[in-house]
Amino acid sequence: MQFDLANPPQGFRDDPFPVYAGLLSRTPVLRQTDGSFLISRHADLDRIYRDTGLFSSDKTRVFAPVFGRESPLYAHHTTSLVFNDPPLHTRVRRIMTSALTPRAIARMEPGLIVAVDALLGAMAGRNEVDLIEDFAAAIPIQIIGNLLDVPVGERGPLRDWSLAILGALEPALSKAELARGNRAVEEFLGYLRDLVARRRAAPGDPETDVLTRLIQGTPEGEQLSEAELLHNCIFILNAGHETTTNLIGNTLALLHDHPQARDHLLEHPEAMAGAIEESLRYLSPNQFGNRETRADVEIGGVEIAAGTNLHLCIGAANRDPEMFDDPDHFDITRKPNRHLAFAGGPHVCVGLSLARLEGRIAVSRLLARHPGYTISPGRVAGGRIRFRGYASLPARL
């Protein structure tokens, strides 16, 4: 099978799943024109995620020709948690996980319910709403903003900065997209320098304020440099925003398009956790990850040289018939459901419990209040390859 991720066929962005099925059945390890490889089988991705000795997350070599070593985007993406190996990954992750314990997540639930209900109240009585702009996109910005204690009045630019920076991770970029991403990093850094200076002068409670915790470091004395601190604040806001927005929007669209699943949830609200997991599998908010081989390796019978970039197709792996029965069927009662929407191994998403909580609360509160919501004609796909979601979901409540 021939397929070039940097130059996909027409229609792929709207519906990549036929291509994924072809990859899984014919060429689960596919060489790309630039010498990289596209990996699509669940078992192969699971192996790669778990083996950090053989497969590296460091992207300094891969990103250099894409962004240029002196660019703001290069500085950001090679400093943030997700594109790094130990010791930086370990140091930053330890600080973050200490702030996102099960007890800390549980403490966020009442505030999350208040925020979601406020958004629902603001939409009440309107003839038509946008389930992305008016609802799904607003929730993670508020929750992550609360985590870093960003003043409410200063949160306006966060979403646009996030979209521009994450948009620069697409397989192929225009000069305008690169310029927009670099400008967003510079503006974001400028804002954070001021916020960090204010927080150093007046620290918050490290039990609830992740920014204060990141500034203070670990009890053992580990601390982040100023650059590591700033870029990982950007990472927290970006990672917690785009993917959670997609999770909420995708789930609402799927329940609308599968009325039997919605009816089941209305009769069995306790099934919401399973619905969120199936949405994560069926329409994974993050469709691709990346690794680089540290040594020569064999994957799926294909020999791959050291230093090769691997595109990990999460969207395909989560439709792999070797792992999931009837994988193209949306089944909110599916068990087991060992999807890879949050990646896996030591790099498994640090905020997965918070994302699941946001998804469950957002969808369940909307469904309880507006069980008959309908999505109107004119929904707009996000248009991304790496991230899958909607830019707009017009709806009547």
C-alpha positions, 0 to 999 in steps of 0.5 A, spaced: 500 500 500 502 507 498 501 512 503 504 519 504 503 522 511 506 528 508 501 528 502 495 524 504 490 523 498 484 527 498 478 526 503 483 523 508 483 529 513 475 528 513 475 520 514 482 517 515 479 510 517 479 507 510 486 508 509 487 506 517 484 499 515 488 498 509 495 500 513 492 495 518 491 489 513 496 490 508 502 494 510 502 496 518 509 498 518 510 503 512 516 506 509 515 514 508 518 518 502 523 521 507 525 515 510 521 515 516 516 509 518 508 509 519 506 504 524 499 502 525 498 496 529 496 496 536 501 491 539 507 494 535 505 501 538 504 498 545 511 495 545 514 502 542 511 506 548 513 501 553 520 500 551 524 507 552 531 504 552 530 502 544 525 508 542 526 515 544 521 521 545 527 526 544 525 530 537 531 535 537 534 532 530 527 531 527 524 538 529 531 542 527 529 542 519 522 543 520 522 549 525 529 551 525 534 551 531 533 558 532 526 558 532 521 559 538 517 553 536 524 549 536 525 551 543 518 550 545 517 543 543 524 540 544 524 543 552 517 541 553 515 534 557 512 530 551 518 530 547 523 529 552 527 523 555 530 522 562 532 526 566 528 532 564 522 528 562 522 524 569 524 531 573 518 535 570 513 529 570 514 528 578 512 535 579 506 534 575 504 528 578 505 530 585 500 535 583 495 531 580 494 525 585 487 522 585 485 526 591 487 532 588 483 530 582 477 529 586 477 536 589 477 539 582 470 535 581 465 540 585 468 546 581 468 543 575 461 541 576 460 549 577 463 551 571 460 546 566 453 548 569 455 555 568 456 554 561 449 550 560 446 556 564 449 561 559 446 557 553 439 556 556 434 559 551 438 560 545 435 558 539 442 555 537 449 554 540 456 551 538 457 545 542 465 547 541 465 554 542 460 555 547 461 549 551 467 544 549 473 549 548 471 553 554 471 547 559 479 545 559 481 552 558 478 554 565 480 547 568 487 548 566 487 555 568 485 554 575 490 549 575 496 554 574 491 559 577 491 564 571 487 570 573 480 569 569 480 576 566 487 574 562 485 567 559 482 570 553 488 569 548 490 562 551 486 558 546 488 561 540 496 560 542 494 553 543 491 552 537 497 555 533 502 552 537 499 545 536 497 546 529 505 547 527 505 539 529 502 537 523 506 533 518 506 538 512 506 546 514 505 552 510 510 558 511 503 562 514 502 556 519 510 556 521 509 564 522 503 563 526 506 558 531 512 562 532 508 568 534 504 564 539 510 561 542 513 568 543 507 571 546 505 566 550 512 566 553 512 574 554 505 573 558 508 567 562 514 571 564 510 576 567 505 571 571 511 567 573 514 573 576 508 575 580 507 568 582 514 568 585 513 574 589 506 572 591 506 564 591 500 560 591 498 554 595 502 548 592 497 543 594 492 546 588 497 551 584 501 547 579 505 553 577 507 554 584 509 547 585 513 547 578 517 554 581 518 551 587 520 544 585 521 537 589 522 536 596 528 533 594 531 540 591 530 538 584 528 545 580 526 547 573 530 552 569 527 558 567 526 556 560 524 549 562 519 552 567 516 557 562 515 551 556 512 546 560 507 551 563 505 552 555 505 544 554 500 543 560 495 549 557 496 546 550 496 538 552 490 539 557 486 544 552 486 541 545 485 534 546 480 535 552 476 539 547 476 534 542 474 528 547 468 532 549 466 535 542 467 528 539 463 524 544 457 529 544 457 528 536 458 520 537 452 520 541 448 524 537 449 520 531 448 513 535 441 514 538 441 507 541 448 509 545 445 515 547 438 512 549 442 507 553 446 512 557 439 516 559 437 509 562 444 507 565 447 514 567 453 509 570 455 507 563 458 514 562 465 512 564 465 506 558 462 511 553 468 516 554 473 510 554 469 508 547 469 515 544 477 515 546 478 509 542 473 510 536 475 518 535 482 518 538 483 526 540 490 525 538 491 521 532 499 520 532 505 520 536 512 519 534 518 516 537 525 515 534 529 509 534 536 508 538 538 502 535 537 498 529 530 494 530 525 489 527 518 491 527 513 487 524 518 483 520 521 490 517 528 492 519 529 499 521 535 503 522 537 507 528 536 514 528 529 513 524 523 517 526 517 513 527 510 515 526 505 512 531 498 511 528 494 511 534 487 512 530 489 506 526 491 502 533 485 503 536 481 500 530 486 494 530 481 488 529 487 484 532 485 487 539 478 490 538 472 486 536 468 489 530 473 495 531 468 500 527 462 499 531 461 504 536 460 500 543 459 504 549 459 497 553 465 495 550 470 491 555 475 490 555 477 497 552 485 497 552 485 503 547 492 507 546 488 514 546 493 516 552 499 513 549 502 508 554 508 506 558 512 512 562 510 517 557 502 515 558 498 522 559 500 525 565 493 528 565 489 522 563 485 522 570 483 529 569 481 529 562 476 523 563 473 527 569 472 533 565 469 528 559 464 525 564 462 531 567 461 535 561 457 530 557 453 527 563 451 534 565 449 536 558 445 530 557 441 530 563 439 537 562 438 537 554 437 529 553 434 531 546 439 535 543 440 535 536 446 537 532 444 542 526 447 541 519 454 545 518 458 541 523 465 543 521 471 538 522 478 540 525 481 539 519 487 536 522 491 530 521 494 529 528 489 531 532 481 529 531 475 533 533 471 539 530 472 546 529 464 547 530 458 543 532 452 547 531 446 545 535 439 546 538 438 544 545 
